[in-house]
Amino acid sequence: MIEIENLNVWFGENHVLKDVSFDVPLNGSFGLVGESGSGKSTVLRTITGLVDDWEGRITIADKNLGPKRDIAFYRDVQMVFQDPFGSLHPRHTIDRILSEPVDVHKLGNSDARVIEALKQVGLDNSFRFRYPHQLSGGQRQRVAIARALILKPKILLLDEPTSALDVSIQAEVLNLLSALRRDLGLTYIMVSHDLAVVAHMCDDIAIMNLGRIVERATARQLADGHLDHPYSQQLFRAAAGYDRAIIDSFVDWD
């Protein structure tokens, strides 16, 4: 469903993605993990067309993508951002937020589509005419997911979709995303710095450092810490929690 081959990205003179390659099968879930600045989110932003200075090959459903995306692309590929408050217009009601993509794509039947999208993410019709500030963080992220789903896409790009939420709410949203992938036949790429989240959500994982993929692993290998690259092993130890002796053993990678 998704093929990325030798993807290179520059921000000015900074070479931020270096020969990144991976593929995701139909209905698969692929995770990108690594510390902040490793290039994970840049991969998603390049796929969606938010980054235009890139080289390599991006193929979605056997269609090679160029530097620009046509409107049909966004019917198939949608992105859920990290901060649900920042990604929702504060002066628009939930109804207007969800209706906008329907209107842009001229799909019609907006009311029924909004109600259906809210129902898919576990929100009832009473949320339609509220504003984002009247919702909890978890409810706002559910609205952001509903906005992505309302176009009935085939692919969701998830940029740390639970990192801004309380731990108790994270599990609810992750379980929702798992159920949606199963029920709707979606294909996911999920970015996260949380190894446990990615191991739970994804079939296969790529570990990134400084713009490169340093190791590929299955969810089981990541969960068990069966990793080969020294950076991957260091990242796994760091995820276990604060331990002064372990932290003192860490090295900087360049």
Backbone bond lengths (Angstrom), bond angles and torsions (degrees), N, CA, C in turn:
res aa  C-N    CA-C-N  psi(-1)  N-CA   C-N-CA  omega(-1)  CA-C   N-CA-C  phi
1 M - - - 1.470 - - 1.537 111.34 -
2 I 1.343 116.28 -38.53 1.464 122.01 179.98 1.527 108.42 -130.55
3 E 1.321 116.30 129.21 1.461 120.82 175.05 1.526 108.70 -130.66
4 I 1.317 115.16 124.04 1.459 122.04 176.36 1.527 107.01 -118.08
5 E 1.325 116.36 125.98 1.465 119.84 -176.66 1.526 110.19 -132.87
6 N 1.332 115.43 121.41 1.472 122.76 175.43 1.529 111.96 49.59
7 L 1.333 115.58 50.38 1.464 120.90 -179.79 1.529 109.74 -78.24
8 N 1.322 115.69 123.31 1.459 122.93 176.23 1.515 108.63 -124.36
9 V 1.329 116.22 135.72 1.464 121.95 -178.16 1.522 109.06 -133.16
10 W 1.340 114.80 140.56 1.452 121.29 176.24 1.523 110.53 -122.84
11 F 1.325 116.35 138.08 1.461 122.56 166.27 1.521 105.91 -110.46
12 G 1.334 116.35 97.92 1.461 118.93 -171.94 1.520 108.99 65.71
13 E 1.337 115.66 -123.02 1.464 120.18 179.17 1.528 111.95 -93.18
14 N 1.313 117.49 -1.53 1.465 120.90 -178.83 1.525 110.22 -85.66
15 H 1.300 115.59 121.90 1.464 122.35 179.33 1.530 107.14 -89.40
16 V 1.334 117.23 97.72 1.468 120.36 -167.41 1.525 114.20 -96.47
17 L 1.337 118.40 -23.97 1.462 121.53 171.73 1.530 107.98 -125.02
18 K 1.335 115.01 133.56 1.467 119.83 -171.45 1.530 110.00 -129.12
19 D 1.329 114.81 101.79 1.470 121.67 174.17 1.530 112.61 53.97
20 V 1.316 116.27 47.81 1.460 121.43 178.66 1.530 109.49 -79.64
21 S 1.332 116.78 127.04 1.460 122.26 -179.99 1.520 110.21 -138.28
22 F 1.329 116.46 133.89 1.465 121.95 171.99 1.518 108.15 -167.73
23 D 1.315 116.52 167.94 1.459 120.62 175.90 1.519 109.09 -139.95
24 V 1.315 115.98 153.17 1.461 123.09 -178.67 1.525 107.91 -128.65
25 P 1.337 118.38 124.46 1.467 119.66 -179.41 1.529 111.74 -75.04
26 L 1.310 116.04 165.25 1.456 121.89 174.75 1.526 109.56 -55.11
27 N 1.341 116.29 131.16 1.476 124.02 -178.83 1.521 113.06 68.16
28 G 1.329 117.96 10.59 1.453 121.07 179.01 1.514 112.21 -84.08
29 S 1.329 115.03 168.68 1.457 121.78 177.61 1.522 108.10 -134.26
30 F 1.332 116.26 116.51 1.456 122.32 -173.72 1.517 109.11 -116.31
31 G 1.326 117.21 134.32 1.454 121.73 -177.55 1.520 112.53 -111.26
32 L 1.326 115.94 139.90 1.458 122.96 171.84 1.519 107.63 -114.90
33 V 1.329 117.04 119.77 1.458 121.04 -179.20 1.518 109.90 -123.78
34 G 1.315 114.58 158.70 1.456 121.29 179.87 1.509 109.36 156.25
35 E 1.317 115.36 169.22 1.456 119.36 -178.44 1.533 110.59 -74.37
36 S 1.317 116.80 170.12 1.463 121.48 178.78 1.525 109.89 -58.48
37 G 1.328 115.87 136.18 1.452 120.39 179.87 1.508 114.88 87.59
38 S 1.333 116.86 5.16 1.468 119.08 -177.87 1.527 112.51 -81.22
39 G 1.338 117.44 -12.50 1.464 120.67 177.03 1.512 114.92 106.88
40 K 1.334 117.18 4.78 1.474 120.64 -175.54 1.525 111.68 -59.27
41 S 1.318 116.58 -55.24 1.467 120.28 -177.01 1.521 111.76 -65.97
42 T 1.331 117.11 -30.13 1.464 120.40 178.91 1.526 110.61 -63.11
43 V 1.324 117.14 -34.23 1.467 120.15 175.86 1.531 109.79 -58.79
44 L 1.339 116.95 -49.08 1.467 120.20 -179.35 1.519 111.43 -63.87
45 R 1.312 116.81 -43.02 1.469 120.59 -177.51 1.524 111.13 -65.92
46 T 1.325 116.87 -31.76 1.462 119.97 177.46 1.523 110.64 -71.43
47 I 1.328 116.48 -40.86 1.467 119.84 177.58 1.526 110.53 -59.80
48 T 1.325 117.25 -41.44 1.466 120.53 -176.39 1.525 113.68 -78.38
49 G 1.338 117.22 -9.15 1.463 119.50 179.92 1.508 114.15 93.30
50 L 1.331 118.57 6.68 1.462 121.44 178.10 1.525 112.16 -78.60
51 V 1.324 117.22 -13.13 1.466 123.27 174.24 1.526 106.80 -119.62
52 D 1.319 116.52 128.63 1.467 118.08 -175.34 1.530 114.26 -113.42
53 D 1.331 118.87 -8.95 1.467 120.82 179.77 1.526 108.85 -97.54
54 W 1.328 115.86 83.54 1.456 119.80 -177.04 1.521 110.19 -144.71
55 E 1.317 114.10 159.83 1.450 122.18 174.12 1.522 108.69 -133.79
56 G 1.318 116.33 156.48 1.455 121.20 -179.06 1.517 109.59 124.69
57 R 1.318 115.43 -157.07 1.466 120.05 -178.74 1.513 109.87 -133.59
58 I 1.337 116.22 128.73 1.463 123.19 174.48 1.525 106.77 -122.09
59 T 1.328 116.23 120.33 1.459 121.43 -178.20 1.525 109.20 -124.02
60 I 1.313 116.39 126.13 1.459 123.34 177.54 1.524 107.97 -118.85
61 A 1.327 117.20 118.04 1.474 121.79 179.49 1.530 110.90 50.64
62 D 1.340 115.36 48.39 1.468 123.52 176.42 1.529 113.92 69.21
63 K 1.327 117.85 12.49 1.459 121.11 177.75 1.518 109.51 -112.12
64 N 1.344 116.30 119.28 1.461 120.64 178.01 1.529 110.26 -73.36
65 L 1.317 116.05 133.54 1.455 121.12 -178.54 1.520 110.61 -96.94
66 G 1.329 115.63 139.73 1.451 121.80 172.91 1.518 110.28 -96.60
67 P 1.321 117.07 -162.33 1.474 119.88 -177.58 1.526 113.85 -69.93
68 K 1.329 118.17 -22.74 1.463 121.29 -178.82 1.523 110.10 -112.18
69 R 1.347 115.83 151.22 1.457 121.58 177.27 1.524 109.24 -112.17
70 D 1.319 117.04 132.90 1.455 118.84 176.20 1.532 109.13 -85.43
71 I 1.322 116.29 169.64 1.462 120.55 -174.07 1.523 111.58 -64.46
72 A 1.337 116.98 -29.17 1.464 119.96 178.97 1.527 111.77 -65.00
73 F 1.338 117.01 -29.79 1.466 121.05 178.28 1.526 110.63 -57.65
74 Y 1.331 115.85 -41.24 1.464 119.64 -175.64 1.526 113.17 -77.51
75 R 1.320 117.26 -9.64 1.465 119.05 168.44 1.524 110.37 -71.66
76 D 1.336 116.00 -30.80 1.464 121.01 -175.68 1.519 113.37 -95.90
77 V 1.325 117.10 -27.42 1.465 121.52 -172.93 1.521 109.23 -126.60
78 Q 1.323 116.13 120.21 1.457 121.71 178.09 1.531 110.15 -128.86
79 M 1.327 115.56 155.16 1.459 120.88 -175.85 1.525 110.13 -123.67
80 V 1.327 116.25 139.80 1.463 123.08 173.49 1.520 107.06 -111.76
81 F 1.334 115.76 122.28 1.451 120.52 -173.25 1.532 111.76 -89.16
82 Q 1.319 114.33 169.05 1.459 121.35 -173.53 1.526 112.98 -67.26
83 D 1.315 116.49 -46.18 1.468 120.98 -172.55 1.527 109.75 -101.58
84 P 1.325 118.40 106.31 1.470 119.40 -176.53 1.523 113.32 -68.62
85 F 1.336 117.66 -24.26 1.465 118.72 178.36 1.522 110.09 -76.46
86 G 1.325 116.70 -41.08 1.457 120.25 -179.99 1.517 113.30 -70.90
87 S 1.340 117.92 -25.35 1.466 120.00 -176.25 1.532 113.15 -90.66
88 L 1.335 117.44 -4.69 1.469 121.60 177.92 1.525 109.37 -111.32
89 H 1.319 117.01 133.83 1.464 120.96 -178.76 1.532 109.31 -65.21
90 P 1.330 118.22 122.12 1.476 120.07 -173.55 1.521 114.29 -67.79
91 R 1.340 118.37 -20.63 1.469 120.72 -177.30 1.525 112.62 -103.48
92 H 1.325 116.58 7.48 1.458 120.32 177.14 1.525 110.05 -107.37
93 T 1.297 116.58 141.94 1.467 119.78 174.34 1.527 109.08 -70.85
94 I 1.317 115.06 164.00 1.461 119.92 177.41 1.525 109.75 -60.35
95 D 1.327 116.41 -37.89 1.463 120.38 178.30 1.526 111.24 -59.59
96 R 1.310 117.22 -44.49 1.474 120.02 -179.64 1.524 110.78 -69.25
97 I 1.347 116.98 -39.59 1.463 120.93 179.07 1.527 110.93 -59.43
98 L 1.334 115.92 -42.79 1.462 119.85 -177.79 1.530 112.03 -79.80
99 S 1.319 117.26 -28.62 1.467 120.32 -179.56 1.523 112.09 -74.40
100 E 1.326 116.97 -27.38 1.466 119.79 -173.80 1.531 113.12 -57.76
101 P 1.344 120.05 -50.76 1.472 117.73 178.40 1.524 113.40 -62.79
102 V 1.336 117.08 -31.61 1.466 120.37 176.95 1.526 109.74 -63.25
103 D 1.334 116.18 -42.75 1.462 120.45 179.83 1.530 111.28 -69.35
104 V 1.335 116.98 -42.03 1.471 120.69 -178.84 1.530 110.58 -60.02
105 H 1.326 116.00 -40.36 1.464 120.43 -177.80 1.534 112.79 -91.72
106 K 1.353 115.70 3.42 1.468 121.81 174.85 1.535 112.02 54.11
107 L 1.345 114.75 47.73 1.458 119.75 -177.55 1.524 112.34 -86.29
108 G 1.333 117.04 -26.00 1.450 120.40 -179.42 1.522 112.92 75.71
109 N 1.331 116.09 173.67 1.469 122.91 177.60 1.529 111.32 54.64
110 S 1.313 115.59 47.73 1.458 121.63 -172.21 1.523 112.79 -61.10
111 D 1.321 117.56 -44.58 1.465 120.48 -176.33 1.526 111.53 -57.89
112 A 1.314 116.51 -48.77 1.464 120.24 -178.63 1.529 111.24 -64.84
113 R 1.321 116.70 -37.65 1.468 120.04 179.98 1.524 111.28 -67.08
114 V 1.330 116.94 -39.99 1.471 120.71 178.77 1.529 110.08 -63.82
115 I 1.311 117.07 -46.18 1.465 121.27 -179.90 1.528 110.61 -61.43
116 E 1.329 116.25 -43.29 1.467 120.16 179.77 1.527 111.18 -64.28
117 A 1.342 117.11 -43.16 1.464 120.57 -178.43 1.523 111.20 -64.12
118 L 1.336 116.92 -41.24 1.465 120.28 177.18 1.529 110.68 -62.82
119 K 1.319 115.74 -42.29 1.465 120.20 179.74 1.521 111.07 -62.04
120 Q 1.330 117.62 -38.33 1.459 121.46 -179.46 1.525 112.08 -61.45
121 V 1.334 117.15 -30.36 1.470 120.04 -178.06 1.528 111.88 -102.93
122 G 1.316 117.09 12.68 1.456 120.52 173.40 1.515 115.31 82.26
123 L 1.334 118.01 24.72 1.461 122.09 177.24 1.528 108.99 -117.64
124 D 1.335 116.01 140.76 1.462 118.12 -178.55 1.527 111.20 -93.39
125 N 1.306 115.47 -178.86 1.459 122.04 -173.44 1.526 113.12 -65.67
126 S 1.339 117.13 -17.71 1.472 120.04 -178.90 1.525 112.19 -67.08
127 F 1.343 117.54 -16.53 1.465 120.40 -178.88 1.529 111.95 -83.10
128 R 1.313 119.07 -10.93 1.461 121.57 -169.94 1.522 113.37 -59.38
129 F 1.313 117.37 -39.76 1.456 119.10 -172.61 1.535 112.34 -110.00
130 R 1.307 115.23 24.17 1.464 120.31 169.71 1.524 109.29 -90.78
131 Y 1.344 115.53 166.17 1.456 121.98 175.57 1.523 109.04 -104.68
132 P 1.331 118.33 158.62 1.467 120.10 -177.18 1.533 114.26 -53.94
133 H 1.351 117.40 -37.09 1.463 118.63 -177.90 1.534 112.08 -68.76
134 Q 1.318 117.92 -13.37 1.463 121.92 178.69 1.530 112.08 -89.69
135 L 1.316 116.87 1.96 1.466 122.05 -179.25 1.521 110.31 -112.81
136 S 1.324 115.81 153.80 1.462 120.39 173.32 1.527 109.60 -73.53
137 G 1.318 116.79 169.37 1.459 120.53 179.43 1.514 112.18 -59.90
138 G 1.328 116.67 -42.08 1.455 119.94 179.07 1.518 112.34 -65.59
139 Q 1.341 116.38 -38.73 1.468 120.08 178.20 1.524 110.79 -67.35
140 R 1.340 117.29 -39.16 1.467 119.86 177.50 1.523 110.86 -62.27
141 Q 1.339 116.98 -40.91 1.461 118.17 179.86 1.523 111.07 -68.53
142 R 1.316 117.42 -33.13 1.467 120.19 174.35 1.532 110.58 -62.75
143 V 1.336 116.76 -38.79 1.469 120.16 176.61 1.530 109.94 -64.68
144 A 1.338 116.97 -41.42 1.464 120.36 178.65 1.528 110.54 -61.85
145 I 1.323 116.91 -38.76 1.469 120.53 177.09 1.529 109.77 -67.57
146 A 1.344 116.70 -41.40 1.462 120.36 178.11 1.520 110.90 -60.81
147 R 1.326 116.97 -39.89 1.471 120.29 178.42 1.527 110.66 -61.37
148 A 1.329 116.86 -39.06 1.462 120.10 177.20 1.523 111.17 -68.52
149 L 1.324 117.06 -37.71 1.467 120.73 -175.25 1.521 113.55 -76.77
150 I 1.324 117.55 -20.98 1.459 120.02 -169.27 1.533 111.87 -65.48
151 L 1.328 116.84 -22.19 1.468 120.33 177.15 1.525 111.82 -88.10
152 K 1.326 116.85 1.05 1.470 122.98 -178.94 1.533 111.71 55.80
153 P 1.338 116.29 56.40 1.464 119.82 -178.01 1.527 111.60 -74.67
154 K 1.327 114.93 167.94 1.459 121.38 175.06 1.518 111.43 -96.82
155 I 1.325 116.30 -22.87 1.468 121.69 -174.08 1.528 109.21 -130.18
156 L 1.336 116.59 134.99 1.460 122.35 169.76 1.519 108.94 -116.48
157 L 1.326 116.04 130.03 1.452 123.38 173.48 1.527 107.23 -102.91
158 L 1.315 116.58 117.75 1.465 122.39 -170.95 1.521 109.68 -111.21
159 D 1.330 116.43 108.57 1.463 121.28 -177.01 1.527 109.76 -98.30
160 E 1.315 116.31 89.96 1.476 123.01 -178.49 1.529 110.47 48.21
161 P 1.312 118.28 59.26 1.469 121.00 -170.44 1.517 114.85 -69.52
162 T 1.335 118.64 -11.40 1.473 119.46 -178.86 1.525 113.19 -120.72
163 S 1.321 118.55 -0.13 1.470 119.36 -172.61 1.522 113.02 -68.63
164 A 1.342 118.01 -22.26 1.469 120.78 179.19 1.526 112.59 -89.98
165 L 1.333 117.09 4.18 1.464 121.11 -174.62 1.520 111.36 -106.49
166 D 1.344 115.55 156.69 1.460 120.10 173.15 1.524 109.70 -61.96
167 V 1.329 115.44 152.66 1.461 120.42 -175.73 1.528 111.16 -57.98
168 S 1.332 117.39 -40.30 1.468 120.47 -178.40 1.520 112.05 -64.69
169 I 1.332 116.72 -30.72 1.464 121.49 -179.63 1.525 110.63 -84.08
170 Q 1.326 117.24 -28.86 1.466 120.50 -179.66 1.523 111.26 -54.41
171 A 1.332 116.53 -45.75 1.463 120.25 -177.14 1.521 110.94 -61.98
172 E 1.331 117.79 -39.83 1.466 120.89 179.08 1.525 111.08 -61.16
173 V 1.338 116.58 -45.21 1.465 120.37 -177.86 1.526 110.66 -69.22
174 L 1.331 117.45 -38.92 1.465 120.40 178.18 1.529 111.20 -64.80
175 N 1.320 116.25 -41.59 1.465 119.42 177.21 1.533 111.06 -64.31
176 L 1.333 116.23 -37.64 1.466 120.35 176.17 1.521 110.53 -61.73
177 L 1.323 117.14 -46.05 1.460 120.89 -178.57 1.527 111.01 -64.27
178 S 1.325 117.03 -38.25 1.470 120.41 177.48 1.523 110.78 -63.45
179 A 1.331 115.89 -43.64 1.465 119.93 -179.84 1.525 111.36 -65.87
180 L 1.322 117.31 -39.43 1.467 120.58 179.85 1.528 111.03 -65.09
181 R 1.322 116.90 -40.61 1.467 119.00 178.34 1.514 110.59 -61.88
182 R 1.317 115.66 -42.37 1.473 120.12 -179.68 1.529 111.11 -67.73
183 D 1.326 117.07 -46.60 1.465 120.57 -172.71 1.532 112.89 -76.22
184 L 1.332 117.25 -32.80 1.458 120.92 -174.72 1.529 112.83 -104.02
185 G 1.311 117.54 -2.31 1.459 120.73 179.52 1.516 113.66 66.54
186 L 1.328 116.85 38.11 1.460 121.61 -176.73 1.528 111.71 -82.39
187 T 1.319 114.52 158.73 1.459 122.68 172.64 1.524 107.49 -113.61
188 Y 1.337 116.82 131.46 1.466 121.34 -175.40 1.523 111.72 -116.70
189 I 1.343 115.05 144.85 1.465 121.69 155.12 1.516 105.63 -120.19
190 M 1.329 116.45 123.22 1.464 121.28 -179.20 1.529 110.00 -115.78
191 V 1.312 115.15 130.53 1.462 122.87 174.63 1.513 108.64 -103.92
192 S 1.331 116.36 134.39 1.464 119.71 177.30 1.521 109.81 -161.73
193 H 1.333 115.09 154.00 1.468 119.62 169.09 1.527 110.16 -96.05
194 D 1.327 116.41 -4.73 1.465 122.16 -177.62 1.529 109.58 -93.68
195 L 1.316 116.47 106.53 1.465 120.96 -175.64 1.520 111.74 -64.11
196 A 1.321 117.73 -35.82 1.466 120.82 -178.70 1.528 110.70 -65.49
197 V 1.321 117.11 -40.29 1.463 121.21 178.83 1.524 110.41 -62.48
198 V 1.320 116.52 -46.40 1.462 120.61 -177.72 1.529 110.64 -67.06
199 A 1.326 117.21 -40.54 1.464 120.06 178.73 1.527 110.89 -63.25
200 H 1.331 117.11 -32.34 1.459 121.83 179.38 1.532 111.66 -75.64
201 M 1.325 116.78 -36.88 1.468 121.24 -169.80 1.520 114.01 -94.69
202 C 1.316 118.41 -26.08 1.455 120.99 -165.00 1.523 112.63 -115.53
203 D 1.323 115.20 149.39 1.457 120.96 177.07 1.519 110.94 -80.52
204 D 1.314 116.53 -43.36 1.461 123.08 -178.30 1.517 109.25 -131.08
205 I 1.340 115.24 153.97 1.461 120.70 -172.52 1.518 109.47 -137.56
206 A 1.337 115.39 144.17 1.459 121.77 168.78 1.521 108.00 -118.31
207 I 1.329 115.93 132.98 1.465 121.46 178.89 1.520 107.71 -100.34
208 M 1.350 115.71 125.47 1.462 121.31 -174.52 1.522 111.24 -111.92
209 N 1.329 114.62 145.73 1.454 121.29 172.91 1.521 108.41 -148.74
210 L 1.339 115.44 125.80 1.459 122.00 177.17 1.531 112.41 51.55
211 G 1.329 115.31 44.11 1.449 120.59 172.93 1.507 115.95 84.43
212 R 1.320 117.97 1.73 1.462 121.38 179.73 1.524 110.51 -119.94
213 I 1.318 116.04 151.86 1.457 120.68 167.72 1.520 107.20 -85.28
214 V 1.328 116.06 117.51 1.464 119.78 -177.47 1.521 112.12 -95.89
215 E 1.350 116.62 -19.94 1.463 118.94 -179.74 1.520 110.35 -161.44
216 R 1.324 116.29 146.10 1.455 123.56 170.90 1.527 108.24 -109.60
217 A 1.328 116.76 144.65 1.464 120.79 -178.41 1.516 109.28 -151.88
218 T 1.317 116.06 158.53 1.458 121.15 170.85 1.526 108.58 -84.66
219 A 1.326 115.71 167.15 1.466 119.95 177.59 1.522 110.93 -59.59
220 R 1.328 118.12 -39.50 1.460 121.67 -179.68 1.518 111.12 -66.01
221 Q 1.319 117.19 -42.75 1.463 119.84 178.83 1.525 110.90 -62.53
222 L 1.332 116.45 -40.68 1.462 119.14 179.12 1.520 110.73 -66.63
223 A 1.327 117.50 -44.79 1.464 121.11 -178.61 1.529 111.20 -61.75
224 D 1.336 116.26 -36.95 1.471 120.45 -177.66 1.518 113.29 -88.24
225 G 1.328 117.00 -6.94 1.456 120.06 -178.70 1.516 113.97 75.52
226 H 1.323 117.14 20.71 1.462 121.04 179.07 1.533 109.09 -85.37
227 L 1.321 115.06 75.28 1.460 122.75 -174.69 1.524 109.31 -121.18
228 D 1.315 116.21 147.34 1.459 120.86 -173.25 1.522 114.01 -98.39
229 H 1.329 116.92 -41.24 1.458 119.29 -173.83 1.532 110.51 -72.70
230 P 1.333 118.90 137.52 1.478 120.53 -179.79 1.522 113.39 -56.90
231 Y 1.344 117.99 -36.45 1.468 119.37 177.11 1.520 110.89 -65.04
232 S 1.336 117.44 -41.68 1.467 120.96 178.66 1.524 110.62 -61.44
233 Q 1.315 116.59 -42.30 1.460 120.52 179.41 1.527 110.80 -64.52
234 Q 1.333 116.73 -39.19 1.461 120.64 178.06 1.526 110.77 -65.41
235 L 1.335 116.63 -41.47 1.464 120.78 178.41 1.526 110.27 -63.03
236 F 1.327 117.32 -40.66 1.460 121.08 179.16 1.535 110.75 -64.06
237 R 1.317 117.51 -42.73 1.475 120.03 178.78 1.526 110.93 -64.94
238 A 1.329 116.55 -37.86 1.466 120.18 179.37 1.520 111.30 -64.26
239 A 1.347 116.90 -32.90 1.462 120.94 -177.86 1.524 112.14 -70.53
240 A 1.333 117.52 -15.43 1.461 120.80 -177.62 1.525 112.59 -75.12
241 G 1.338 117.23 -12.25 1.457 119.71 -179.59 1.515 111.00 117.82
242 Y 1.326 114.69 174.42 1.472 119.91 -175.01 1.518 110.91 -71.46
243 D 1.330 114.69 126.23 1.461 121.97 173.51 1.522 106.55 -147.03
244 R 1.335 116.36 114.06 1.466 120.27 -172.93 1.524 112.10 -59.00
245 A 1.323 116.92 -40.49 1.468 119.70 -178.73 1.525 111.06 -64.06
246 I 1.340 116.13 -41.23 1.471 119.67 179.73 1.532 109.59 -68.04
247 I 1.335 117.37 -43.40 1.458 120.49 -179.47 1.517 111.33 -61.76
248 D 1.334 117.68 -39.17 1.466 120.90 179.46 1.520 111.81 -64.77
249 S 1.336 116.81 -20.19 1.464 119.97 -179.67 1.522 112.96 -87.10
250 F 1.345 116.92 -8.44 1.461 120.43 -176.15 1.538 110.54 -69.69
251 V 1.313 114.95 149.89 1.469 120.92 175.69 1.519 108.75 -122.41
252 D 1.343 116.89 155.97 1.448 121.17 175.58 1.516 108.96 -84.60
253 W 1.332 114.63 138.09 1.466 119.95 -179.84 1.510 109.53 -105.67
254 D 1.310 116.48 134.29 1.472 120.22 178.35 1.522 109.71 -144.08
